[in-house]
Amino acid sequence: MPPIRIVLCRPSHPGNIGAAARAMKAMGLADLRLVQPERFPAPEAQWMATNAVDVLEAARVHATLREAIADCEAAFALSARAREWSPQVLDVRSAAARAVEMNALVAFVFGNETAGLTNEEVFACQFLVHIPSNPQFSSLNLAQAVQVVAYELRMCVDVAMPFARVEKRATVEDLEGLYAHLEEAASASGFMAPNSRLRERWRRLFSRVPALEREEVNILRGLLKALMTPKHGGDERQE
C-alpha cells in the first residue's frame, strides 16, 4: 500500500474518530490527521477504535487543512454535493486507483458530520470524490465513508483471499483425458450417435468454467468409471 493519509476536518463526534481509526487499520492504513476536532482525545474515540488505539495515539492535530496536507502530492476531497468550479470529479473507485497509481503521499479529506467540507477546503484539494449511493438518501456516516475509501484503496493493491483454498488447476492434458472418458462413456451407453455434436458441446460447456481444478476432473472421471463398471465389479465411491 502506498502512503495514504486520512484527514478528518472538524469532526464533532469523538466516536467517529475512533471508528475511522478502526476502519483504517483494518485496511492497512495508519496516517490519521485531524483538523480542529471538537473533542480529542476523548474516551469515546478509544472505545470505538477497539484494537486500533495505536492509530489514534499516532494521530496528529492541525489548525488548518492546508497544514494537514502541505507535504502531500495530491489531496482527494470527499463530498456528496456537487460544487461549482470544483476540482476534477471522480467516483471513489477511480479515485482510489488514481491514488495508488501515483505511488506517493496523498490524502483523502473528509468533512464535518453535519456540514461536510467547506468550499475553501474542497478547493484546497486537487480532486473531488463522490461515493455512489441512493439519490434519495446519499448521506453516509463519517466512519462509514472512511471505510468505503479504505476498502477501495485496499482492493487496488491486494485482492488476494488469504483464507481461500488454493488447489492445483487442471491442465490441458487433464481436460483432454476427461473429454476422451466422456466420449467413451457416451458411446458405450448408446447415448451418443456416431455423428453427434456432443464432443463440441461438452468442450464448450467446460470452457465456461473459469478454473477447473485437477481434483474436480478426477471426481468426474471417477464417476464415469463407476458408471461404466458392472455392478459385480465392486463399488467405487468418492468421498
Phi, psi and omega in degrees: 000125176292166181294119181235132178250136174254125182241124177252117182266122176051045178296135184262340183246114180303328179299325178292327177295315179295318179294325177294321178297320179295317179299319180297310184297323180298333181254009174087018178256150184219347185269099181249129177236142181238131178251113179049056177294144181294318178215113177194133359288161181206147180299329180298325178294318178298316182298315185283340181286338182054249182264019179249029180298329179298325177294319178298313184295333179271353182296143179248144180256135181237155179280330182220160177294318181302323177293321183290334184244012186302324183266007180272150177278340177199156177226138182247115182268129179267129178203141176272353183252139175289147179236134177293135181059035181285165171298178179305133183262132179227147168285163189297326180291317177294323179296318179297316179298318179297317181297318180292321179298327181294330177051045180214171179292117176230161182237144169251124191249128183241144183265183178299147184303325183265312188261345183072206180271145173284164177300321180298320179292320178298316183288348175282349181256164182264343182222146173250124187248134181242132174265111180303132182205184180296120181302332180277347178204083188264002185278125175251145170301148183305310181294327177295319179296319177298319180297317180299313180297314181299321179295314181297322176297317180297319181293336179287337185243344185206097178256008181291146177254098187297338182263001181282142177287136178252108181254156179288129182282152179291140177270172176301320179298319177300314182294320179296324176296320178295315180298320179295321180293320178298317180295320179298315182292319182292323179288316182296328182275350182083006182287329184253122177285158183306320183260024183292152176263017182299324181303314180292323184292319181285333172296317179294321179301309183286339178292340179277353175276117188298325183206082180290132182271153180301320180297325179292320176298318180296324177297313180296319180290326176295320178296315179299318180297318180295321180292331181272351183269130177304150184303321182288353181282359178102162180269139174232111186242149178248119179276000000 
